[in-house]
């Protein structure tokens, strides 16, 4: 599904390129083609290598190209309506929806952390689609969207964020107001502790499954829940980082969903490794 040469075209002069901020487009244009191909090829792999050429410039465009191709392969409507829980400050799904729908997409996220919300708003101010960012917890999304109102719910790197929030709030961390990145190590360590002790069932699983269950209600029959996750090989060397757990989050979520009674069926897409991707068709 994802051919490096095609992704290079998408982010260098294609549909994704057109939706990037001007300064990002200018930088991408200046990257030699050999380095561009090398960087894209590395970014399409999971886990990702430690030293990727032009990582900071290329990571968001490549992720956006991946999501745009997923929308295409799943044959979602061009005037796409997307819900994304816990987007943080990362915009690839929004760019993908904008490119796929030629600026006619509808997008809503429930984004709890205020600093990340402000960061996101700066990044997407140039886009044309209808974009709504709600300052609230994703567990209250049904207050903002009607059932059967979206074509896709996208959990981009969201499983860990939801679990991290769920285990951190009971410990007294206000995840709405903190500076996220300096505190993320502590949240990840708490998540690992709760998995090790078995407390994740009450502190994390419940909240994640509530958010996934609400997403199923929001997606129209025949629409999809789309999950992805990734990490860097360099994290494996960190003595505090729960490497095996972090690499296993999509399979863990898959197991919990399979054990539930949610009306979804998994669809496999070629070249999308199920260790890092999951596509669920809503069949209610």
ZIURWO-V280947 format. One record per residue. N is the residue number from 1. OMEGA is omega in radians with two decimals (* if undefined). Layout:
BEGIN
n=N omega=OMEGA
n=N omega=OMEGA
END
This chain:
BEGIN
n=1 omega=-3.11
n=2 omega=3.07
n=3 omega=-3.09
n=4 omega=-3.11
n=5 omega=3.12
n=6 omega=3.10
n=7 omega=3.07
n=8 omega=3.13
n=9 omega=-3.12
n=10 omega=-3.04
n=11 omega=-3.10
n=12 omega=3.10
n=13 omega=-3.08
n=14 omega=-3.01
n=15 omega=3.13
n=16 omega=3.13
n=17 omega=-3.09
n=18 omega=-3.07
n=19 omega=3.11
n=20 omega=3.03
n=21 omega=-3.03
n=22 omega=-3.10
n=23 omega=3.07
n=24 omega=3.09
n=25 omega=-3.13
n=26 omega=3.13
n=27 omega=-3.13
n=28 omega=-3.14
n=29 omega=-3.09
n=30 omega=-3.14
n=31 omega=3.08
n=32 omega=-3.06
n=33 omega=-3.13
n=34 omega=3.12
n=35 omega=3.11
n=36 omega=3.13
n=37 omega=3.13
n=38 omega=3.14
n=39 omega=3.13
n=40 omega=-3.14
n=41 omega=3.14
n=42 omega=-3.10
n=43 omega=3.12
n=44 omega=-3.13
n=45 omega=3.05
n=46 omega=-0.19
n=47 omega=-3.09
n=48 omega=-3.12
n=49 omega=-3.10
n=50 omega=-3.06
n=51 omega=-3.13
n=52 omega=3.14
n=53 omega=3.04
n=54 omega=-3.08
n=55 omega=-3.04
n=56 omega=-3.13
n=57 omega=-2.93
n=58 omega=-2.98
n=59 omega=-3.12
n=60 omega=3.09
n=61 omega=-3.13
n=62 omega=3.09
n=63 omega=3.10
n=64 omega=3.11
n=65 omega=3.10
n=66 omega=-3.12
n=67 omega=3.11
n=68 omega=3.11
n=69 omega=3.08
n=70 omega=3.11
n=71 omega=-3.10
n=72 omega=-3.11
n=73 omega=3.12
n=74 omega=3.08
n=75 omega=3.09
n=76 omega=-3.13
n=77 omega=3.14
n=78 omega=3.05
n=79 omega=-2.93
n=80 omega=3.02
n=81 omega=-2.99
n=82 omega=2.95
n=83 omega=3.10
n=84 omega=3.07
n=85 omega=2.96
n=86 omega=-3.11
n=87 omega=-3.09
n=88 omega=3.11
n=89 omega=-3.01
n=90 omega=-2.94
n=91 omega=-3.05
n=92 omega=3.14
n=93 omega=3.14
n=94 omega=3.11
n=95 omega=-3.14
n=96 omega=3.13
n=97 omega=3.10
n=98 omega=-3.13
n=99 omega=-3.12
n=100 omega=-3.09
n=101 omega=3.14
n=102 omega=3.09
n=103 omega=-3.08
n=104 omega=-3.11
n=105 omega=2.97
n=106 omega=-3.02
n=107 omega=3.04
n=108 omega=2.99
n=109 omega=2.98
n=110 omega=-2.93
n=111 omega=-2.97
n=112 omega=-3.03
n=113 omega=-2.99
n=114 omega=3.12
n=115 omega=3.11
n=116 omega=3.09
n=117 omega=3.13
n=118 omega=3.09
n=119 omega=-3.14
n=120 omega=-3.11
n=121 omega=3.09
n=122 omega=-3.06
n=123 omega=-3.00
n=124 omega=-3.05
n=125 omega=-3.10
n=126 omega=-3.03
n=127 omega=-3.02
n=128 omega=-3.07
n=129 omega=3.05
n=130 omega=-3.04
n=131 omega=-3.12
n=132 omega=3.12
n=133 omega=-3.09
n=134 omega=3.13
n=135 omega=-3.09
n=136 omega=3.06
n=137 omega=-3.11
n=138 omega=3.11
n=139 omega=3.13
n=140 omega=-3.08
n=141 omega=-3.11
n=142 omega=3.03
n=143 omega=-3.02
n=144 omega=3.14
n=145 omega=3.10
n=146 omega=3.02
n=147 omega=3.11
n=148 omega=-3.06
n=149 omega=-3.13
n=150 omega=3.11
n=151 omega=-3.09
n=152 omega=2.97
n=153 omega=-3.02
n=154 omega=3.11
n=155 omega=-3.14
n=156 omega=3.13
n=157 omega=-3.00
n=158 omega=-3.11
n=159 omega=-3.13
n=160 omega=-3.13
n=161 omega=3.13
n=162 omega=3.14
n=163 omega=3.13
n=164 omega=3.11
n=165 omega=-3.08
n=166 omega=-3.12
n=167 omega=-3.08
n=168 omega=-3.12
n=169 omega=3.13
n=170 omega=3.12
n=171 omega=3.05
n=172 omega=3.12
n=173 omega=3.10
n=174 omega=-3.03
n=175 omega=3.07
n=176 omega=-3.01
n=177 omega=-3.10
n=178 omega=2.91
n=179 omega=-2.90
n=180 omega=-2.94
n=181 omega=3.10
n=182 omega=-3.11
n=183 omega=-3.02
n=184 omega=3.12
n=185 omega=-3.14
n=186 omega=-3.14
n=187 omega=3.12
n=188 omega=3.11
n=189 omega=3.09
n=190 omega=3.10
n=191 omega=3.13
n=192 omega=3.11
n=193 omega=-3.09
n=194 omega=3.03
n=195 omega=-3.09
n=196 omega=-3.08
n=197 omega=-3.09
n=198 omega=-3.13
n=199 omega=-3.11
n=200 omega=3.14
n=201 omega=-3.10
n=202 omega=-3.06
n=203 omega=-3.04
n=204 omega=-3.08
n=205 omega=-3.09
n=206 omega=-3.11
n=207 omega=3.13
n=208 omega=-3.10
n=209 omega=3.04
n=210 omega=-3.13
n=211 omega=3.09
n=212 omega=3.11
n=213 omega=3.08
n=214 omega=3.11
n=215 omega=3.09
n=216 omega=3.11
n=217 omega=-3.07
n=218 omega=-3.07
n=219 omega=3.11
n=220 omega=3.07
n=221 omega=-3.08
n=222 omega=3.05
n=223 omega=-2.97
n=224 omega=2.82
n=225 omega=-3.07
n=226 omega=-3.13
n=227 omega=2.92
n=228 omega=3.12
n=229 omega=3.09
n=230 omega=3.03
n=231 omega=-3.11
n=232 omega=3.10
n=233 omega=3.13
n=234 omega=3.13
n=235 omega=-3.10
n=236 omega=-3.08
n=237 omega=-3.12
n=238 omega=-3.05
n=239 omega=-3.12
n=240 omega=-2.97
n=241 omega=-3.13
n=242 omega=-2.95
n=243 omega=-3.08
n=244 omega=3.11
n=245 omega=-3.07
n=246 omega=3.10
n=247 omega=-3.02
n=248 omega=-3.01
n=249 omega=3.09
n=250 omega=3.05
n=251 omega=3.10
n=252 omega=3.11
n=253 omega=3.12
n=254 omega=-3.13
n=255 omega=3.13
n=256 omega=3.14
n=257 omega=3.13
n=258 omega=-3.14
n=259 omega=3.14
n=260 omega=3.09
n=261 omega=-3.12
n=262 omega=-3.08
n=263 omega=-3.14
n=264 omega=3.08
n=265 omega=-3.11
n=266 omega=3.09
n=267 omega=3.12
n=268 omega=3.08
n=269 omega=-3.10
n=270 omega=3.09
n=271 omega=3.05
n=272 omega=-3.07
n=273 omega=-3.12
n=274 omega=3.03
n=275 omega=-3.03
n=276 omega=-3.12
n=277 omega=3.04
n=278 omega=-3.11
n=279 omega=-3.08
n=280 omega=3.08
n=281 omega=-3.13
n=282 omega=-3.03
n=283 omega=-3.10
n=284 omega=*
END
